[in-house]
Amino acid sequence: MIYRKRLHRRPDPLIVLMFFVIVGLCATISYQLIACAPVDRGEIAVQSPQASAIGG
């Protein structure tokens, strides 16, 4: 008996779902990094202030 080889196999739905979840997660994280990152690098504190300056 000769079995025909399936040329067009459908992808596993779980693999397709995981692919879209990972792509969506990467897109969301990339957007958050771009949107929340300060444009001017001078805004980032180089050294923490003294405790007396904060009131502690």
ZATI-611048 format. One record per residue (C-alpha): residue number from 1; x, z, y. Coordinates in nm, 4 decimals, padded with zeros to 6 digits, always signed. Each point is the difference from the previous one (the first is absolute). Example, Ala and Ser with C-alpha at 12.3 -4.5 7.8 and 13.67 -1.06 7.14 Angstrom:
<site><num>1</num><px>+01.2300</px><pz>+00.7800</pz><py>-00.4500</py></site>
<site><num>2</num><px>+00.1370</px><pz>-00.0660</pz><py>+00.3440</py></site>
END
This chain:
<site><num>1</num><px>+00.0000</px><pz>+00.0000</pz><py>+00.0000</py></site>
<site><num>2</num><px>+00.1366</px><pz>-00.0967</pz><py>+00.3413</py></site>
<site><num>3</num><px>-00.0678</px><pz>+00.2316</pz><py>+00.2898</py></site>
<site><num>4</num><px>-00.0095</px><pz>-00.1464</pz><py>+00.3476</py></site>
<site><num>5</num><px>+00.2210</px><pz>+00.1699</pz><py>+00.2494</py></site>
<site><num>6</num><px>-00.1833</px><pz>+00.1303</pz><py>+00.3036</py></site>
<site><num>7</num><px>+00.1666</px><pz>-00.1646</pz><py>+00.2971</py></site>
<site><num>8</num><px>-00.1956</px><pz>+00.1739</pz><py>+00.2739</py></site>
<site><num>9</num><px>-00.0035</px><pz>+00.3683</pz><py>-00.0813</py></site>
<site><num>10</num><px>-00.1898</px><pz>+00.2195</pz><py>+00.2403</py></site>
<site><num>11</num><px>+00.2082</px><pz>+00.2795</pz><py>+00.1502</py></site>
<site><num>12</num><px>-00.0750</px><pz>+00.3556</pz><py>-00.0955</py></site>
<site><num>13</num><px>-00.2435</px><pz>+00.1470</pz><py>+00.2582</py></site>
<site><num>14</num><px>+00.1952</px><pz>+00.3268</pz><py>+00.0118</py></site>
<site><num>15</num><px>+00.3217</px><pz>-00.1850</pz><py>+00.0913</py></site>
<site><num>16</num><px>-00.1830</px><pz>-00.1944</pz><py>+00.2724</py></site>
<site><num>17</num><px>-00.1501</px><pz>+00.3223</pz><py>+00.1378</py></site>
<site><num>18</num><px>+00.3385</px><pz>+00.1753</pz><py>-00.0009</py></site>
<site><num>19</num><px>+00.1572</px><pz>-00.2964</pz><py>+00.1792</py></site>
<site><num>20</num><px>-00.2564</px><pz>+00.0093</pz><py>+00.2805</py></site>
<site><num>21</num><px>+00.0231</px><pz>+00.3794</pz><py>+00.0298</py></site>
<site><num>22</num><px>+00.3794</px><pz>-00.0155</pz><py>+00.0317</py></site>
<site><num>23</num><px>-00.0143</px><pz>-00.2845</pz><py>+00.2538</py></site>
<site><num>24</num><px>-00.2636</px><pz>+00.1851</pz><py>+00.2024</py></site>
<site><num>25</num><px>+00.2005</px><pz>+00.3221</pz><py>-00.0109</py></site>
<site><num>26</num><px>+00.3158</px><pz>-00.1781</pz><py>+00.1171</py></site>
<site><num>27</num><px>-00.1920</px><pz>-00.1697</pz><py>+00.2803</py></site>
<site><num>28</num><px>-00.1521</px><pz>+00.3311</pz><py>+00.1121</py></site>
<site><num>29</num><px>+00.3334</px><pz>+00.1824</pz><py>-00.0007</py></site>
<site><num>30</num><px>+00.1693</px><pz>-00.2865</pz><py>+00.1848</py></site>
<site><num>31</num><px>-00.2727</px><pz>+00.0016</pz><py>+00.2647</py></site>
<site><num>32</num><px>+00.0295</px><pz>+00.3764</pz><py>+00.0449</py></site>
<site><num>33</num><px>+00.3766</px><pz>-00.0209</pz><py>+00.0386</py></site>
<site><num>34</num><px>-00.0286</px><pz>-00.2765</pz><py>+00.2580</py></site>
<site><num>35</num><px>-00.2886</px><pz>+00.1588</pz><py>+00.1923</py></site>
<site><num>36</num><px>+00.1326</px><pz>+00.3555</pz><py>+00.0089</py></site>
<site><num>37</num><px>+00.3690</px><pz>-00.0694</pz><py>+00.0532</py></site>
<site><num>38</num><px>+00.1084</px><pz>+00.0547</pz><py>+00.3598</py></site>
<site><num>39</num><px>+00.0964</px><pz>-00.3168</pz><py>+00.1817</py></site>
<site><num>40</num><px>+00.2721</px><pz>+00.1682</pz><py>+00.2017</py></site>
<site><num>41</num><px>+00.2555</px><pz>+00.1745</pz><py>-00.2181</py></site>
<site><num>42</num><px>+00.0641</px><pz>+00.2424</pz><py>+00.2872</py></site>
<site><num>43</num><px>-00.3258</px><pz>+00.1769</pz><py>-00.0854</py></site>
<site><num>44</num><px>+00.1465</px><pz>+00.1405</pz><py>-00.3202</py></site>
<site><num>45</num><px>+00.1529</px><pz>+00.3458</pz><py>+00.0454</py></site>
<site><num>46</num><px>+00.3684</px><pz>+00.0130</pz><py>-00.0836</py></site>
<site><num>47</num><px>+00.0259</px><pz>+00.3774</pz><py>-00.0120</py></site>
<site><num>48</num><px>-00.2655</px><pz>+00.2671</pz><py>-00.0250</py></site>
<site><num>49</num><px>-00.0500</px><pz>+00.2142</pz><py>+00.3096</py></site>
<site><num>50</num><px>+00.1195</px><pz>+00.3583</pz><py>+00.0163</py></site>
<site><num>51</num><px>-00.2401</px><pz>+00.2652</pz><py>-00.1281</py></site>
<site><num>52</num><px>-00.0117</px><pz>+00.1664</pz><py>+00.3430</py></site>
<site><num>53</num><px>-00.1135</px><pz>-00.3279</pz><py>+00.1584</py></site>
<site><num>54</num><px>-00.3000</px><pz>-00.0145</pz><py>-00.2308</py></site>
<site><num>55</num><px>-00.0979</px><pz>+00.3598</pz><py>+00.0536</py></site>
<site><num>56</num><px>+00.1056</px><pz>+00.1395</pz><py>-00.3336</py></site>
END
